[in-house]
Amino acid sequence: MLKHDILIIGGGLAGLRAAIELKGKCDAAVICKTYPNEAHSTQAQGGINAAIDPKDNWENHGYDTAYGGDFLNEQDAVEVLCSDAPRVINELVEFGVNF
């Protein structure tokens, strides 16, 4: 039986990014039901949204995100998601993610 410190379920962007973060810190394994290039992230037709354009800002993106969730989403989480999104998207581009 294989044993790992952490088991990551899913080979999409979130799962693979988690695996990169854990590299060298613990014994982690990624399990997915498809090949990573067939994961949901690569199939997302709506894309990934972030306020990257200098004419935009994360506050506007945060409002759009809250509005899209009928303001039922956790507002602190929306703030973190939207304020961190440009940095994370740029980091993923540096990793070679093709958007």
Backbone hydrogen bonds in HBPLUS format (Angstrom, degrees):
<---DONOR---> <-ACCEPTOR-->    atom                        ^
c    i                          cat <-CA-CA->   ^        H-A-AA   ^      H-
h    n   atom  resd res      DA  || num        DHA   H-A  angle D-A-AA Bond
n    s   type  num  typ     dist DA aas  dist angle  dist       angle   num
A0005-ASP N   A0027-ASP O   2.78 MM  22  5.21 135.7  1.98 140.9 155.3     1
A0006-ILE N   A0027-ASP O   3.23 MM  21  6.52 158.6  2.28 144.6 146.4     2
A0029-ALA N   A0006-ILE O   3.04 MM  23  6.53 147.0  2.16 150.0 159.7     3
A0008-ILE N   A0029-ALA O   2.74 MM  21  5.99 179.3  1.74 172.3 172.5     4
A0031-ILE N   A0008-ILE O   2.85 MM  23  6.20 163.1  1.88 172.7 177.7     5
A0010-GLY N   A0031-ILE O   2.72 MM  21  5.83 171.6  1.73 157.5 160.0     6
A0016-LEU N   A0012-GLY O   2.93 MM   4  6.07 174.0  1.93 165.5 167.4     7
A0017-ARG N   A0013-LEU O   2.84 MM   4  5.80 152.5  1.92 144.9 153.3     8
A0018-ALA N   A0014-ALA O   2.95 MM   4  6.08 153.7  2.02 144.1 151.1     9
A0019-ALA N   A0015-GLY O   3.03 MM   4  6.31 153.1  2.10 143.6 151.0    10
A0020-ILE N   A0016-LEU O   3.00 MM   4  6.28 153.7  2.07 145.2 151.6    11
A0021-GLU N   A0017-ARG O   3.04 MM   4  6.31 158.0  2.09 147.7 153.4    12
A0022-LEU N   A0018-ALA O   3.03 MM   4  6.28 144.1  2.17 145.8 155.5    13
A0023-LYS N   A0019-ALA O   3.08 MM   4  6.16 121.0  2.44 141.2 155.0    14
A0023-LYS N   A0020-ILE O   3.28 MM   3  5.26 148.7  2.39  98.6 107.5    15
A0025-LYS N   A0022-LEU O   2.84 MM   3  5.25 163.1  1.87 136.7 140.1    16
A0038-GLU N   A0035-TYR O   2.74 MM   3  5.29 160.3  1.78 123.9 129.9    17
A0039-ALA N   A0036-PRO O   3.16 MM   3  5.07 169.0  2.17 107.7 109.6    18
A0042-THR N   A0039-ALA O   3.07 MM   3  5.70 132.5  2.30 115.0 125.4    19
A0043-GLN N   A0040-HIS O   2.89 MM   3  4.99 138.0  2.07 101.9 115.1    20
A0044-ALA N   A0040-HIS O   3.02 MM   4  6.12 115.8  2.44 150.7 167.0    21
A0052-ILE N   A0050-ALA O   2.95 MM   2  5.63 127.5  2.23 107.7  92.2    22
A0056-ASP N   A0053-ASP O   2.86 MM   3  5.40 161.5  1.89 121.7 128.1    23
A0061-HIS N   A0057-ASN O   3.28 MM   4  6.61 162.5  2.31 148.4 153.5    24
A0062-GLY N   A0058-TRP O   2.67 MM   4  5.86 148.6  1.77 145.8 155.4    25
A0063-TYR N   A0059-GLU O   2.91 MM   4  6.21 153.2  1.98 146.0 152.3    26
A0064-ASP N   A0060-ASN O   2.98 MM   4  6.27 164.4  2.00 150.7 154.7    27
A0065-THR N   A0061-HIS O   2.88 MM   4  6.10 150.8  1.97 145.5 153.9    28
A0066-ALA N   A0062-GLY O   2.87 MM   4  6.10 163.5  1.90 151.5 155.6    29
A0067-TYR N   A0063-TYR O   2.77 MM   4  5.92 164.9  1.79 155.7 160.5    30
A0068-GLY N   A0064-ASP O   2.88 MM   4  5.97 156.4  1.94 140.9 147.6    31
A0069-GLY N   A0065-THR O   3.15 MM   4  6.38 130.2  2.41 136.1 148.5    32
A0069-GLY N   A0066-ALA O   3.08 MM   3  5.10 134.2  2.30  96.1 109.0    33
A0071-PHE N   A0066-ALA O   2.77 MM   5  4.78 161.0  1.80 157.0 150.2    34
A0070-ASP N   A0067-TYR O   2.95 MM   3  4.98 154.7  2.01 115.2 114.7    35
A0072-LEU N   A0069-GLY O   2.92 MM   3  5.72 168.5  1.94 126.1 129.9    36
A0077-ALA N   A0074-GLU O   3.06 MM   3  5.36 118.8  2.45 104.0 118.6    37
A0078-VAL N   A0074-GLU O   2.99 MM   4  6.33 150.9  2.07 150.6 159.9    38
A0079-GLU N   A0075-GLN O   3.00 MM   4  6.24 155.7  2.06 146.6 152.2    39
A0080-VAL N   A0076-ASP O   3.09 MM   4  6.39 163.0  2.12 148.2 151.9    40
A0081-LEU N   A0077-ALA O   2.85 MM   4  5.98 171.6  1.86 154.0 156.9    41
A0082-CYS N   A0078-VAL O   2.90 MM   4  5.97 170.3  1.91 152.3 155.1    42
A0083-SER N   A0079-GLU O   2.87 MM   4  5.83 159.4  1.91 149.2 155.5    43
A0084-ASP N   A0080-VAL O   2.97 MM   4  5.83 153.1  2.04 147.2 153.6    44
A0085-ALA N   A0081-LEU O   3.07 MM   4  5.86 128.2  2.35 134.9 147.1    45
A0088-VAL N   A0084-ASP O   3.07 MM   4  6.24 165.7  2.09 160.1 164.7    46
A0089-ILE N   A0085-ALA O   2.85 MM   4  5.94 167.5  1.87 162.5 165.4    47
A0090-ASN N   A0086-PRO O   3.01 MM   4  6.15 165.2  2.04 148.3 152.5    48
A0091-GLU N   A0087-ARG O   2.94 MM   4  6.13 149.3  2.03 143.3 152.4    49
A0092-LEU N   A0088-VAL O   2.89 MM   4  6.18 157.0  1.95 151.2 156.8    50
A0093-VAL N   A0089-ILE O   2.95 MM   4  6.25 152.4  2.03 149.2 157.0    51
A0094-GLU N   A0090-ASN O   3.02 MM   4  6.30 153.0  2.10 143.3 150.2    52
A0095-PHE N   A0091-GLU O   3.01 MM   4  6.38 137.3  2.19 140.8 153.0    53
A0095-PHE N   A0092-LEU O   3.10 MM   3  4.92 123.9  2.43  90.3 105.0    54
A0097-VAL N   A0092-LEU O   3.01 MM   5  5.53 164.7  2.03 152.0 147.0    55
A0096-GLY N   A0093-VAL O   2.91 MM   3  5.03 147.7  2.01 101.5 112.1    56
